[in-house]
Amino acid sequence: MAFTKLSNSIFEQVISDYHKTDNVDAPMHNPYPEKSIEYFLYLKNWIDTVQWHLEDIIRDPEINPEEALKIKRRIDKSNQDRTDLVELIDSYFLDKYKDINVLSEAQINTESPAWAIDRLSILALKIYHMQQEVDRKDTDKDHHEQVSKKLDILLAQREDLSTAIEELLEDIEAGKKYMKVYKQMKMYNDPALNPVLYGKDSK
């Protein structure tokens, strides 16, 4: 099975599983063997799905400020978890292609395979929620036409992105492209790099 077909299928499964409760505190029940690539893809989209809904909640104009701060902290942790998981998925690709003979004229891609998969995960969420808007019965014709057009664009985008990812993986496998993974050097969570955090320690 093509990797993007597997990914899209798992992402749809996750979103469906999440919306059985539609609760950001619901436990994840990952059905795949631990540490398998399927397990990591499921976990990746679960993190994205929960964060999607946390982002909705925090935008409530009536939200209690203390609750908003708690959710902001959750979103910060979620972003770090998401980054860590993308790097883990890239490690899967690095291991898979470690014995490939890279051609002398091989080029590097603008992003690694896992960061492209990350965009595919977010697209799955956009498609699901735009479909919800299309299916609403309490809107006027103009709203329905607008969201229907947006859904068509998102579906085309997923198809194009899936094709591009498959072509990238084929080129890496053929030695025509090579991948490098730069560990994300996030500074705001690091007490040694965020001046607000290390400033407190010095007082």
C-alpha positions as CSV (number, residue, x, y, z in Angstrom):
1,M,0.0,0.0,0.0
2,A,1.2,3.5,-0.8
3,F,2.4,5.3,2.3
4,T,0.1,8.2,1.8
5,K,-2.9,5.9,1.3
6,L,-2.0,4.2,4.6
7,S,-1.6,7.6,6.3
8,N,-4.8,9.1,5.0
9,S,-6.7,5.9,6.0
10,I,-5.4,6.0,9.5
11,F,-6.0,9.8,9.8
12,E,-9.6,9.3,8.9
13,Q,-9.9,6.5,11.4
14,V,-8.5,8.7,14.2
15,I,-10.8,11.5,13.5
16,S,-13.8,9.2,13.5
17,D,-12.6,7.6,16.7
18,Y,-12.1,11.0,18.4
19,H,-15.6,12.2,17.4
20,K,-17.2,9.3,19.1
21,T,-16.8,11.3,22.3
22,D,-15.7,14.7,20.9
23,N,-13.9,15.3,24.1
24,V,-10.3,16.7,24.4
25,D,-9.8,14.7,27.6
26,A,-10.9,11.4,26.1
27,P,-8.3,8.6,26.3
28,M,-6.7,7.5,23.1
29,H,-7.2,3.8,22.2
30,N,-4.5,3.2,19.6
31,P,-5.3,-0.1,17.9
32,Y,-1.9,-0.7,16.3
33,P,1.2,-2.5,17.6
34,E,3.3,-0.2,19.8
35,K,6.2,1.5,18.0
36,S,4.9,0.4,14.5
37,I,4.7,3.1,11.9
38,E,0.9,2.7,12.0
39,Y,1.0,3.3,15.7
40,F,3.0,6.5,15.3
41,L,0.7,7.8,12.5
42,Y,-2.4,7.2,14.7
43,L,-0.7,9.0,17.6
44,K,0.3,11.8,15.3
45,N,-3.2,12.6,14.1
46,W,-4.6,12.0,17.6
47,I,-2.4,14.8,18.9
48,D,-3.4,17.0,16.0
49,T,-7.1,16.3,16.5
50,V,-7.1,17.1,20.2
51,Q,-5.1,20.3,19.6
52,W,-7.5,21.3,16.8
53,H,-10.3,21.3,19.4
54,L,-8.2,22.9,22.1
55,E,-7.6,25.8,19.6
56,D,-11.4,26.1,19.1
57,I,-12.1,26.1,22.8
58,I,-9.5,28.8,23.6
59,R,-11.1,31.1,21.1
60,D,-14.3,31.3,23.0
61,P,-14.7,35.0,23.8
62,E,-16.4,34.1,27.1
63,I,-13.7,31.7,28.3
64,N,-12.4,32.1,31.8
65,P,-8.9,33.6,31.7
66,E,-7.5,31.0,34.1
67,E,-8.9,28.2,32.0
68,A,-7.5,29.8,28.8
69,L,-4.1,29.8,30.4
70,K,-4.3,26.1,31.2
71,I,-5.4,25.4,27.6
72,K,-2.5,27.5,26.3
73,R,-0.1,25.4,28.3
74,R,-1.7,22.2,26.9
75,I,-1.3,23.6,23.4
76,D,2.3,24.4,24.0
77,K,3.0,20.8,25.2
78,S,1.0,19.5,22.3
79,N,3.2,21.4,19.8
80,Q,6.3,20.0,21.4
81,D,4.8,16.4,21.3
82,R,3.9,17.0,17.6
83,T,7.4,18.1,16.7
84,D,9.0,15.2,18.6
85,L,6.7,12.7,16.8
86,V,7.4,14.2,13.4
87,E,11.1,13.7,14.0
88,L,10.4,10.1,15.2
89,I,8.6,9.4,11.9
90,D,11.5,10.9,10.0
91,S,13.7,8.5,11.9
92,Y,11.6,5.7,10.4
93,F,12.4,6.9,6.9
94,L,16.0,7.5,7.6
95,D,16.3,3.9,8.8
96,K,14.3,2.6,5.8
97,Y,16.5,4.3,3.3
98,K,19.8,4.1,5.1
99,D,21.3,1.6,2.6
100,I,20.3,3.6,-0.6
101,N,23.1,4.6,-2.9
102,V,22.6,8.3,-3.3
103,L,23.4,9.5,-6.8
104,S,26.1,12.2,-7.2
105,E,23.6,14.6,-8.7
106,A,20.9,13.9,-6.0
107,Q,19.2,16.9,-4.6
108,I,17.7,17.7,-1.2
109,N,14.0,18.4,-0.8
110,T,12.6,21.5,0.8
111,E,11.1,19.5,3.7
112,S,11.5,16.0,5.0
113,P,8.9,13.3,4.4
114,A,7.5,13.4,7.9
115,W,6.9,17.2,7.8
116,A,4.9,16.6,4.6
117,I,3.0,13.9,6.3
118,D,2.3,16.4,9.1
119,R,0.6,18.7,6.6
120,L,-1.4,15.7,5.3
121,S,-2.6,15.1,8.9
122,I,-3.8,18.6,9.2
123,L,-5.5,18.4,5.8
124,A,-7.5,15.4,7.0
125,L,-8.8,17.6,9.9
126,K,-9.7,20.5,7.6
127,I,-11.5,18.1,5.2
128,Y,-13.5,16.5,8.1
129,H,-14.6,19.8,9.6
130,M,-15.3,21.5,6.2
131,Q,-17.5,18.5,5.4
132,Q,-19.4,19.2,8.6
133,E,-20.1,22.7,7.4
134,V,-21.3,21.4,4.0
135,D,-23.7,19.0,5.8
136,R,-25.2,21.7,8.1
137,K,-28.9,22.3,7.6
138,D,-29.1,25.6,9.4
139,T,-27.2,27.7,6.9
140,D,-28.2,29.6,3.8
141,K,-27.4,28.8,0.1
142,D,-24.5,31.2,0.0
143,H,-22.8,29.6,3.0
144,H,-23.3,26.1,1.5
145,E,-21.9,27.1,-1.9
146,Q,-18.8,28.7,-0.3
147,V,-18.0,25.8,2.0
148,S,-18.6,23.3,-0.8
149,K,-16.0,25.1,-3.0
150,K,-13.6,25.2,-0.1
151,L,-14.1,21.4,0.4
152,D,-13.3,20.8,-3.2
153,I,-10.1,22.7,-2.9
154,L,-9.1,20.8,0.2
155,L,-9.8,17.5,-1.5
156,A,-7.7,18.5,-4.5
157,Q,-4.9,19.7,-2.2
158,R,-4.9,16.3,-0.4
159,E,-4.6,14.5,-3.7
160,D,-1.8,16.8,-4.9
161,L,0.1,16.6,-1.6
162,S,-0.3,12.8,-1.5
163,T,1.1,12.6,-5.1
164,A,4.0,14.8,-4.2
165,I,4.9,12.8,-1.1
166,E,4.8,9.5,-3.1
167,E,7.1,11.1,-5.7
168,L,9.5,12.3,-3.0
169,L,9.7,8.8,-1.5
170,E,10.2,7.2,-4.9
171,D,13.1,9.7,-5.6
172,I,14.7,9.0,-2.2
173,E,14.4,5.2,-2.8
174,A,16.0,5.7,-6.3
175,G,18.8,7.8,-4.9
176,K,17.7,10.9,-6.8
177,K,17.0,12.8,-3.6
178,Y,18.3,12.5,-0.1
179,M,16.9,13.5,3.2
180,K,18.4,15.3,6.1
181,V,16.7,15.8,9.4
182,Y,17.3,18.9,11.5
183,K,16.2,18.5,15.0
184,Q,13.8,21.3,15.7
185,M,15.6,23.7,18.0
186,K,12.5,25.1,19.8
187,M,13.7,27.7,22.2
188,Y,10.5,28.8,24.1
189,N,10.2,25.5,26.0
190,D,13.9,25.3,26.9
191,P,14.8,26.8,30.3
192,A,18.4,27.3,29.0
193,L,17.3,29.2,25.9
194,N,14.2,31.2,26.8
195,P,15.3,34.4,28.6
196,V,12.0,34.6,30.5
197,L,12.7,31.2,32.0
198,Y,16.5,31.4,32.6
199,G,16.0,35.0,33.9
200,K,13.8,33.7,36.7
201,D,16.5,31.2,37.7
202,S,19.1,34.0,38.1
203,K,16.9,36.1,40.4
